[in-house]
Amino acid sequence: MPTDFDATRALFDLPDGIIYLDGNSLGPLPRAASARVGKVMTEEWGKMVITGWNRAGWMEMPSRIGDRIGRLIGAEPGHVVLGDTLSIKVYQALASALEMVPDRRVILSDTGNFPTDLYMAEGLCRTLGDGYELRTVTPDAVEEAIDGSVAVLMLTEVDYRTGRRHDMAALTRRAHAAGVVTVWDLAHSAGAFPVDVAGASADFAVGCTYKYLNSGPGGPAFIYVAPRHAETARPALSGWLGHEEPFAFDLSYRPARGVERMRVGTPPVLQMAALDAALDVWDGVDMADLRTRSLELQDRFIAGVEAACSGLALASPRDAARRGSQVSFHHAEGYAIMQALIARGVIGDFRAPDILRFGFTPLYLHPTDVDRAVQVLAEVMTDRLWDRPEYRTRARVT
């Protein structure tokens, strides 16, 4: 049965008068999340207090919900676990991957990668010393740059600025042929389109849950470890809850079985409750239907903007197959233009130096939303409504 996107839209608490094109940065509130978190607070934390770890199954949540995410990213059951932040999970995966290739010292990434991934890599290289280095090339040059000097290929599948999408399967094949371990960041992939980490033979994958998966601000991150590495990958961050027996209180670390060893700190129970409720939305969603509708919305937006708005240059690939689930345009006054749009009820975001970014989430976006967004953008551009001092003042979050 085809996915009913009118039904999924009804599952979100969308602000009146707002066209939300920023779910690729922070997903909106699923209606069920408030009640679910409230129940955990009052019925579990409130009445069970510390016994909730056992009676309410809090300790098992990272693995149970990890499997729900695993279904959306094509992971084998039992190989995704939740917890901590995406930066922590990047560090974990990268450190474990480097240890698998002890005779090499190069981490290869691209200049379109999200900065925090590069910062984590730089910091790890400083800590390791001994000739470790982060090497970056342009996104188009990645395949050619994979050679026998590279230990780990670390890429974000979808460029956070332009929406450009790497070919995970092809680049992973190329990496493995050269003896390179892969780490994929799925922050702009999970919930955006079908992902198949198992089919692509990815070694590690990480991602956040507050974008397309709608877990709320600060929602927990996830990590995937391929079955072939699950019992041998050594976590650099050997946290208490990644121990084989946390409540034995050993003074020396023994890794837990499989991906459980990638747990670090105490699970954020309230955030995971919100995520669990958000994932209920996906139970009736076919990922192929999601992808088809996403591309229809994106193409409709591109055609409308290019017909009605002069001065904006498409930053995203024109070929739909090479895009994630967002569309970006260049303009020198991008920040001011975006503030003018937000003031008129069309919410996207700005990414330096000059990109207006719009996310397309079929779960709650309708073609009429796209048409209205184009109309408002055309008014802002034609009448130079962005050219006001209040729209040029940079807020802390852009």
N, C-alpha and C positions, 0 to 999 in steps of 0.2 A: 504494500500500500504506500503510495507517495506520501512524503512528509507534509503534514498540515502546518504551514507556517503561520496561518492565522491563529491556530491553537497554541503554538509556542509563544507567539507574541503576547497572548493573554496571560502567560505565566510570569511576565515581568511587570514590575511596578515602575512604569515610565513616567517621568515628570510631564505634566500637562503643558502643551505648547512648545515642546522641545523635540527637535529632530536630532537624534543622538548618533553621531558618526565618529565616536571615539571609544567604542568598545574594544578596539585594539590597544587601548591604553588602560582603561578601567571599565570592566563590564558593568551594566546597570544591575539594580537589585532584583533578584528573583523573588516573587511574591512569597514563596514558601520559606525563604531563608529566615525572615524575622521570627516566625513562629517556631521554627526548628531551633534557632539559637535561644529563644526565650524558654523553650522546653528544657534544653540542656541546662540553662541557668537555674530554673526554678525546680524542675523535677529531678534533675541529676545532681548538679553541684549543690543546689539548695537543700535537698533532702538526703542525698547520699554522702555528701561531702567527700572525704578522701576515698571512701569505698567505691566511688564511681569509677575509679581506674579498673576495678574488677567487675563490679555489678553492671556498669553501663558500657563496658567494652572500650573505654577510652584508649587503653594501651594498644589495642588492635587496629584502631582507626587508620594509622598511616599506611598499613598494608592493605586493609580492606578497601579504602578509598583509592589507594594506589592502583588496585586492579581495575577500578571503574575508569580511571584515567587511561590505564593501559589499553583498554578496549578502543579508546579514541585515537591512540597513536600506534596501533598495530603491534603491541608488545605481547610477549608470551605471559600467561598468568603467573603471578608470583615474582615478577621481575621489575616492578615499579614500587617505590616507597616514597611517602610524603614527609616533609619536615623542613624547618629552617628556611633560609631565603635562597633565591636563585644564585646569588653570588657565592654562597657557601657550597651549593651543589656544583657549580662550575669548578670551583677550587677542588672539591673532592674528586670529581671525574677526571680533571686534568692531572692531578697529582698521581692518581692511580694509573692512568694511562701512561704517563711518563715512566713510571717504575717498570712497566712491561717492556720497555725498549731501552735498557740501561746503557747501550753503547751509542745512543744518539742524544743530541742536546737541543734540537730545534722544535719549537712549537710554530706551526704555520697557521696563519689566519688571514683575514682580508680587511681592507680599510672600511668596509661596510658593516663590520661587526659592531655589536652594541658595545659602547666604551667599557662598561663594567666587566665584560668578559676579557677585554684586553688588559684592564687594570689588574684583574686577578692573575692573568698570565704573567704580567710584568712583575708583580709582587712575588709570585712563586719562583720565577727565575732569579730574582735577587736573593731569595732565601736559599735556594739550592746552590747558587754560585757555579763554580766549576765549568764555566763556558756555556751555561744554559742561556738561550735567547728566544725572544719572540720575533718572528719574521712575518711581516704583513705585505701583501700584494693587493692589487686591485681585484675586485670580484671576478672579472673576466680572466684574470691571469692565474687563478688558483690551480686549475688542472695542470697547467704546464709547470707550476712551481713544486708540485709533489715529486720528490725524488728521494734517493737513498740517504740524504742527510737529515730528513725530517723524521721526528719521533711521533708527533701527534698532529693531526689535522683538527683544528677547533674552529667550527663555523656555526653561525646562526643561519638556519635554513632560509629565513625570510629577512631581508634587509629592513631594519626598523624605519629607515627614512623613505626609501623608494618603493618598498614592497617587492623588490626583485627577489626571485626564488631560485635557490641553488637546486641542482639535481642531486638529491641525497644518494640515490642508488648508484648513479654513475660515478660520483666523486668518491664514494666509499669503495667501489670496486677498484678505482685507480689507486686509492690509498693502500688498500690491502695488497695489491700487486707489488707495491713498493715497500711493503713491510711496515706501513704506517697505521697507527691506531687512531680511530675517529671519535670525536666528541661533538655531538650536535646539540645546539641550543634551539629548543622548540617553542620559545616564548611567543612567537608570532605564527606558530603552526598549529599547536594543540587546540582543537576546537574551531580552527579556521578552515580546514580542508582535510581530506583523508591523509593520514600519515601511516607509514608502514615501516617501523624501525626494524622489525624482525625480517621482513622481506628484503629490506635494503642491507641487511647484515651490519647495521650500526653497532659499534662496540659500547658506547655510552650515549645517553641522551638526557638532557635536563630541560626544565621549563618552569614557568610560573603558572599560577592558576587564577590570577585576578584580571586577566584580559578576557579572552574569548570564553574562558570557563567560569567567569562570573562569581568568584569566591569572595570578592570584596577587597577593599584596600588592605594591603599587607598580607594577603592570603598566602598560605604555605607553598613552597616549591616542591618539585618532584625530581627524582632521578631514576633512570633506567640503566640496568647493567645487563648486557647480553648473557644468556645462560652459560655460554662457554667461558665467561670470565667470573661468574657469580661466586664461585668458591675460592678463587685465587686472587681477585682484586683486593689490594690492601688499602683501607681508608687512611689517608693522611691525618684526617680529623677523627681520631678514635674516641668518640664520645661514649658516655656511660650507657646510653640506650642502644648503641651499636655493639655492645658487649654480648658475648654468648649467654651470660647469666648476670644481668645487671644487679639482681638482688642477692647475689653471692658476695658482692662487695669485695671482689678480688682487688689486690693492689696492682696487678699486672693485667694488661688488656689481652683478651682473647676475642677475636672477631666472631660475630654471630654468623649463622648460616645464611648464605646467599645475599640478596640485596638488603636484608635486615642490617647487615654490618654498616650500611651507609646512613643509618640513623645516627643523629648526633645528640641534639638537645631534647628537652621535654616537649612533647607534641602540643601545638596550640589548639586545644580542644574546641574552643568557641569558633575559631576560624575554620576548623575542619568541619564543624557542624554546618556552618554556612555553605561550605563547598559541597558537602554531601547533599544538601537540599538543592543546590544549583545543578548538580549533576543529574538530578531526577528529570530535568528538562530534556536531557539527551536520550532518555529511554525510548522516545518515539521518533528519533531523528535518524534518517539514513544519510550517511556522510556523503554519498554520491549526489543525493538531492541537494544537500547543503552547498556543495561545490558548484553545482549547476546554477542554483539561484544566486550565489555570491557573484559569480562571473557575469550573470545577467544584470545585476544591480551595478556592478562596476562599469561595465560597458555602457550602460544607460547613462551613468553619471559622466563618464568621459565624453561621450557624444554630446550630451547636453551642455557641458561646460565649454567645450571647444566651439560649439555653435553660438553660444550666447555671451561668452566672456573673452574679451581680447586681453592680451598681456600676460596670460598664464601659460606656462610651458609644461607639458606633461613630463614628470620626472620618473614615473613608473614605466615598466616595459609595456609597449603597445600590444604585444603578443600576450593574450590572456593566460596562456599556459605557463608563462614565466613570472606571473604575479602570485602573491599570496592572497590576502583578502583585504587589501587596502589600495588606495589610489592617492598619489601625491602630485602636486604641481609646484613648480618654481615660480617665485616672484620676489623681487628685491624688497617689497614691503609686506612680505608674508606674515610677519607677526601682527602688524596693524590690521591687515585684512582679516586674519582669523579672529581678532578681538571684536571687530565689527560684526562678523558672522555670529559669534557667541552672544553678543548683545541682542541679536535679532532671533535667537532661538535655534541656531544651527551650530551644534557643538562638534568641532573637530579639534585638532591641535597643531602646534607649530614645532618644527624641528630645525635647529640652526644648520646652515646659515640662512636658508631662504625657502624652506619647504612648508607648504600647507598640506597636512596629512588627514586623510579621511578613511575611517574604517567601515567595512561593510559586513554586517552580521545579520544573515537572513532570519535568525531566530526571532528578531523583533523589528526588522526594517521592512517596509513595504515599498513597492515601486513609486507610490505617490509621495513617500518621504523623499525619495531621490529627486523627483521632479520639483518638489518644493524647495529643496536645498539648492538646486541649480538656479531656481528663480531668485532666491535671496542672494546668492553669490553674484548673479548677474546685476542685481540692483546695487550691491556694494561696489562692484567694479565700475559699472557705467556711470554712477553718480559720485564716484570717489568718496563714498561714505566712510571709508577707512582713514581718510586724511584728517584726523582729529588728534589733538595732543593726548587725550585720555587713552587712545588706542595704541599709542607708541610707548607708554610706560610699561616696562617689563616687570611682570610678576615673577615671584620666585619659581613657580612651576609654569612652564610654557606649553 
